[in-house]
């Protein structure tokens, strides 16, 4: 879907809708898992093109493991679990309901 007034920069993981449980939030958390970004980087103020570049790097890493968490080496699997468990806890505390699908999370 093309939006005429889509933001050119990202609000940051801490300010994202749905407690950060969006596609961009997933890209950022996966970048943390693979060590592409430090866990302190929320990408606040980043241009979308910069996030797209991180997305490609994340995809390249996932391709090594068939895009499956179960195929990650134990250290990465544990890191993935820790990052996502914390993200889910924080998102729920911010009002995210995993049963509700948002239309505006591009």
JOMO-V515873 format. One record per residue. SS is DSSP state (H for helix, E for strand, - for the rest). OMEGA is omega as a letter, one per 20 degrees, with the letter a starting at -180 (none if undefined). Layout:
ss=SS omega=OMEGA
ss=SS omega=OMEGA
//
This chain:
ss=- omega=r
ss=- omega=r
ss=- omega=a
ss=- omega=a
ss=- omega=r
ss=- omega=r
ss=- omega=r
ss=- omega=r
ss=E omega=a
ss=- omega=a
ss=- omega=a
ss=- omega=a
ss=H omega=a
ss=H omega=a
ss=H omega=a
ss=- omega=r
ss=H omega=r
ss=H omega=r
ss=H omega=a
ss=H omega=r
ss=- omega=a
ss=- omega=r
ss=H omega=r
ss=H omega=r
ss=H omega=r
ss=H omega=r
ss=H omega=a
ss=H omega=r
ss=H omega=r
ss=H omega=r
ss=H omega=r
ss=H omega=a
ss=H omega=a
ss=- omega=r
ss=- omega=r
ss=- omega=r
ss=- omega=r
ss=- omega=a
ss=- omega=r
ss=- omega=a
ss=- omega=r
ss=- omega=r
ss=- omega=r
ss=- omega=r
ss=- omega=a
ss=- omega=r
ss=E omega=a
ss=H omega=r
ss=H omega=r
ss=H omega=r
ss=H omega=r
ss=H omega=r
ss=H omega=r
ss=H omega=r
ss=H omega=r
ss=H omega=r
ss=H omega=r
ss=H omega=r
ss=H omega=r
ss=H omega=r
ss=H omega=r
ss=H omega=a
ss=H omega=r
ss=- omega=a
ss=- omega=r
ss=- omega=r
ss=- omega=a
ss=- omega=r
ss=H omega=a
ss=H omega=r
ss=H omega=r
ss=- omega=r
ss=- omega=a
ss=H omega=a
ss=H omega=r
ss=H omega=r
ss=H omega=r
ss=H omega=r
ss=H omega=r
ss=H omega=a
ss=H omega=a
ss=H omega=a
ss=H omega=a
ss=H omega=r
ss=H omega=r
ss=H omega=r
ss=H omega=r
ss=H omega=r
ss=H omega=a
ss=H omega=a
ss=H omega=r
ss=H omega=r
ss=H omega=r
ss=- omega=r
ss=- omega=r
ss=- omega=r
ss=- omega=a
ss=- omega=r
ss=- omega=a
ss=- omega=r
ss=- omega=a
ss=- omega=r
ss=- omega=a
ss=- omega=a
ss=- omega=a
ss=- omega=none
//
